[in-house]
Amino acid sequence: MTSPRPRRSPKPQERQRDPERTRQKIIEAAAAEFAEHGFAGARTRAIAARAGVNQQLVSYYFGGKEGLFRVMTEQWVHRREELAPPGMPVREQLREYVLESLRNPEGARMFAWSGLQWTGPDDDPDRDTRTQMLGDSVTELRAIQAAGRLPAELDPVCLEIMLMAACLATTTLPHVIEGLVGADPRSPEFVEHYANQVALLAEHIGLG
């Protein structure tokens, strides 16, 4: 039996040929792979094949699959800042989060997969970033509650979980929606209607 061929590092010309474009191709390919298979099921070989690059470039630019996933998580943090700038009413933030499933369906699927495949904090590559981000949202809810706009008996942490579940519903519950609505649950018409309903609910409970 022949010995396996050693992995080779990418040649200098491979690394230097429009590196930013190469990085972006890898990120786009990873988004598709993570959306289809989640972090646990994604393979760097498949990501490289989608991007049309040498597999070693994934490690060279990102340190492997986990580093690539972290970069994409950081990109979502910046995207979140665009969707929900300081001072935007919570009801409008929620509306934008729902509509993001139309603009970036792969991102919503990645997030859903990270929950389905979760086995504990030790194998959670974006735990710290996600926890900080959601903690900021809980702090905002607590401030609204302290101002008397939310019922005192509501737990802001549980409310944040419920609001997140609502925002992800068109990704995580398409079969339920289709059965109830009888239409494509991911169509722009339904998603926009649903986004407005989530915003209306938020307004009714004091998140105007």
N, C-alpha and C positions, 0 to 999 in steps of 0.2 A: 504494500500500500504506500502510495507516495505521501510525503509530508505536506501539510497545508502550506500554501505560499504565504510568506510573511506579508503583513499589511505594509503598504508603503505610504509615506507622507506625501501630501500633494506637492507637485513640483512648484518651484518658485513662480513660473509663469501662470500656473493655475491659480495661485494665491493672489497674484497681483493684477490679474485681468479683471478690471472693473469690480473691485471687491464689494462696493456698496450694492451694486446690482445683484451680485451673487448672494450676498447676505439676504437681500429682500426676496429673491427667488426661493431661498431656503425657508424663510419665515412664512411665505405664502404657501409653500408646499407643506410645511409643518401644520399650518392651520387646517388644511384639508385633511391631513392624516389624523391629527388629534380629534377633529370633528367626527371622523368616521369610526375611530377605534379607541378614543380616549388616550390618556397618557400611558396607561399600562399596556395597551394593545398596540400602540404606535411603534414603528420600527425605523431606526435611522436609515437603514438601507432603502426602505420604501420612500422616506422623505427625500433622500438624495435622488432616487429615480424620478420622483415627481418633479423635482427641481431641475433635473438634467445635469447634475454635477457629480463629482467624485464624492463618495461617501465620507472620505476623510476630511472634507471641507466642513462637514457638520461639526466635527470635533475641533477642527482648527479655529473656526469662528465662534463657536458657542460652548465648547467643552463637552459636547454630547447632548443627548436628548433632554436631560434635566436642565442643563443650562439654557437650551433653546426654549424650553417651556417657561423658564423664569423670565426670559426676555419678553416673551409674548404676554406674560402676566403684567410686566412693567408697562408694556404698551397699553394694556387695558386700563391701568391706573391713569395714564395720561388721557386716554379716550374718555374715561369717566369724568375727568375734570372738564372736558369739553361739553359733555352731555349735561352735567349738573354743576355749572359754575356757582360760586358763592352767592348767596342771596336768592337763588331760584326757589320758588315755593316747592314743597315736597310733592304736591300733586303733579306739578309739571315735570319734576325729576322722574317720577314713576312713569309718566306718560312716555318720556323719552327712552327710558329703559325698555319698555315694552316694544316701542317702535324700532329699537336697535336690532330686534330679531329679524326685521326686514332688511336692514342695512348690512348687518354682520351676522348672518345665521350660523356661520361656523363658530364664532365666539360663544354664542349661546349654547351650542351643542357641546363645545369643549367644557364649559362650566358644568353642564348637566352631567357629562361623563365623569368629571372629577368627583362628583357626589356618588354616582353609581358604583365607581370602582374604589371608593375610599375604604381602606382597611385599618386606618389609624394614623395618628399625627406623625409618626416616624417615616411614613411613606407618602407624605403629602408635600409635594415640591413647592407649592405656593401658599402654604399655610400662614406664614408670618405676614406676607403682603396682604393676603385676603383678610386676615383677622384685623389688621390695622385699618384697612379700608372700611370694613363693616363696623368696626368700633367707632369710627368717626360718624357714621350714620346713626348709630345708637345714641351717641352723645347729642346729636342734633335733635333726635326724638325726645330725649330727656329734657333738653332746654325748652322745647315746645310744651311738654307736659308741665314743667315748672312754671311756665307762663300762664297756665290754666286753660290751655287750648285742647289738651287731651285728657280724657277721664283718668283720675288718679289710680283706679284699679287696673289699668292696662299696664302690662309689663313691657317696657320699650324693647327689650331683647326679643321677646316672643313676637312682638309686633313687627320688628325688622325681619324676622324669619318669614312671617306670613306675607309681608309685602314682597320679599324676594321671590317666594313661591308664586305669587300672583304674576309678577313680571316675567317669570320663566314659563308660564303655563302653555303658551302657544308652541313652545319647544318640547316641554316635558309631558304634556297631556293632549297631543293632537287627536288621539283616538277618542278621547272623551268629548272634546269639542266637536269633532265631526259627527259623532253620534247624536249630540244635542242640537247642533246647528244644521247638519245636513249639507255642509259646504266645506270647501277647502279651508282648514283652520289656519293655514299659513298664507292665505291670500291677503294682499294689501287691504282689501275692503274690510275683511274681518279683523285683522290685526289693528287697523286704525280705529275701528269701532270699539274693540276690546280695550285699547289704550285709553280711549276717552272714558270708558266705564270705570277703569281702575282709578283714573284721576278723579272722577266724580265720587267714588267711594271714599277716597282719601280726603276729599274736601268735606264730606259728610261726617267723618270722624274727627275733624279738627285739624287736618293737614293742608289747609288751604294756602 
